[in-house]
């Protein structure tokens, strides 16, 4: 099975607004960068991916993609995650790549073996197929596999998992649901940071949280 991976990275200058009460703008930007790099490095370790596309209009993210051998698909405007993934799906279909794998840039605990697990058993019979990895709260969608790439109307957001399931079923596709702990934890709130630190994954995100003092501040906040 030939798979094209898609990593959408929005403008990082004002990243992670739901952490604004705990982290300042510079800290949020550095955290977003560390997470995006961790995810891109994880994708590079997943066997069998034909290519990785980073959809972005952020100069730093474009440079990161170039360093890791990923292709950049430039956005004309910051149109949101759903539009970014749809743009990549169109590119993959033009190239004849039959399957899209979308992973967000804020799942630093994701492991290559988890992503490989998500791909195993997807679309084996050649029929249209959808695989979904739900967020830990089963409200968001943290990974989508689609064959063909544009078969599913993308509806990313905090409440996307249910709409994605219903959209697949409306097309006559029974979505394959694969819960995965690392891939399922997206970082949006201080509680998400605590959950990540409770099961830390080695990488730039963990290093940044420790070296910046953010991890220690979380402990102080918990003790207060």
N, C-alpha and C positions, 0 to 999 in steps of 0.2 A: 504494500500500500504506500503510495507516494503522498507525502504530507508537507504542506507549507505552513510554517508557524507564523503567527501574527502577534506582535507586541505593540499595542497602541500606547504612546507616551504623550500626554498633553503638555501644554506649557508649564514649566516647572517653577516659574517665577512666583506663583501664588498657589503652591501645591498644598494639599492636605488641609483644607480649611476646617475640617471637623476636629483637628488637633490644635486649632488656634488658641484655645484657652490654656493650653499646656506648653506648647512650643512656639517660639517666635518665628517670624517668616524665614530667617536664614536657617534655623534649625529644621524647619519643615522642608525647605528646598534641599538641604544636604541629605536629609532622610530619604526623600523621594529619589534622589540620584543614587544613593546607596542601594535602595531596593531595586530600582530599574536595572542596575548593573548586576546585582545578584541574579535576577530573573533571566537576564540575557545570557549570563554565564551558565546557568542551569540548562537553558535551551540548547546551548552549544554541546552539552553532554548527553542529550537525548539521541539515541541511535535512530537512524532512518529518516531524519528530517531532510527534505529536499532543499529547503532554504528557510531563512528567517527574515521576515519583513518587519521593520520598525516604522510604524505610521506616526509621523510627528511633524510639527513645524518649529520645534525647539532646537536651537543650534547645538546645545550640549548633547541632547539625545541623538542627533544626527551624527555627531562626532563619535559618540559611544558606539553606535551601530557600525560605523566604518572601522573602528578599532577591533571589533569582534567579527568582522566579515559578514555582517548582516546588510541587507539591502534597505535603503531608505525610500519610503513612499511619502512624498511631501504632501502635507495638507495645505490647501489654500487659506483655510481659516480653522480656528479651534471649534470644530463642529460637534464634538462629543464622541464618546467611545463607540456608540452604535454606528454612526456615520463612518468613523475611521475603520472599523472592522468590515463594514460593507464595501468600502473603497478597496480594501485589501482583497476581499473575496472576488471582486470583479477582476482584479489583476491576476489572481491565481487561475480563475476560469479562462482568461485570455491565454494564459501560458499552458493550459491543459493539465494543471495540477488538480487532481480530483478531490482532495480533502484539505480542509482548513482546520488548523489547531490554533485557537486564540487563548492567550494567557495574559492577564493584566500585569502591570508593572509594580504592584504593591503586595506581592505574595512572596516575600523573601524566604519563607520557610519551605517553599516548594522544592521537591527533590526531583532529580532526573528520573529516578525509578518510579516515582508517582506519576509523572507525565507519561512515561512508557506504559504504566498500568492503564491510564486513561485511553491510550491508543489501542491497546490490545483488545481484540474482539469488536472493534468498531468497523462497521460496514463490510464485514467479511463476505456477504453474499452479493455485493455489487449494487444492491438497492439503495435508494436514498436513506441516509442514516444521520442521527443526531445523538451525540453523547454529551452529557452535562455533568460538571463537577460543581455542586452547590457550595456556597459560602457556609461557614460554620453555623450560622444562624438559619440556614436554609431559606434566606430571603434573596440574597444576591446570587449571581452566577460567576464562578471564578475560573471556569475553563469551559470552552465549547469546542467540540469537534463536529464538523459538518461535511457531509458528502452528498451532493456536490457543494462547493464552498458557499454558494449563495442560497442554499435551499431554505434556510431559516431566516425569518424576519428578526433581525437583532434588536433587542429591547433592553440594553444594559442600563443598570441603575440599581439603587438599593433594594428594589422590589422586583428584580428581573427573573428570578428562578421560576416562579409560578407562571408568568407570562411566556417564558421560553418553553416550558412544558406544554402549556396549552396550545401555543403556536405550532409546535411539532405535531401534536395529536390532531390538530385541525387539518394538517397536511397528510394525515394517514400514517404518520411515523410514530412508533412507540419510542420515546426517548430513553436511552440507556443512561441510568443515573449511577455515578461512581463517586461516593463520598471519600475524600482523602484529607487527612488532617493538616498537612503542611500546605498543600495547594488550596485548601479550604479556608485558610486564615489570611484574609486581606487586612491591611493595617489602615484603619481609619480613626480610631479613638484611643485614648490612654488604656482602656481595658484590653484592646487588641494588642497594644505594646506589651502589656503585662502577660497576656497569653503567649505571645511570641517568646518572651524572656523565660517563661516557665518551661518551654520546650525549645531552647535556643538552637538555631541552625547556624553552623559556622559560615562566615561570609562578611561582606562589607557592612551590612546592616547591623549585625551583632557588634562588630568592631566599633562602628560609629556610636551606637547606643552606649557602649561602655566607655569609650574614650571621651565622649562629649559630656559625660556626667548625667545623661538623661536616664540611664538605668538606675543610678543611685537616687536621682530625684523621685523616680517612681516608688522606690522603697520608702523614702521619707514620707511621701504622700500617703502610702498605705499605712504607715505607722501613726500618722497624725490622728 
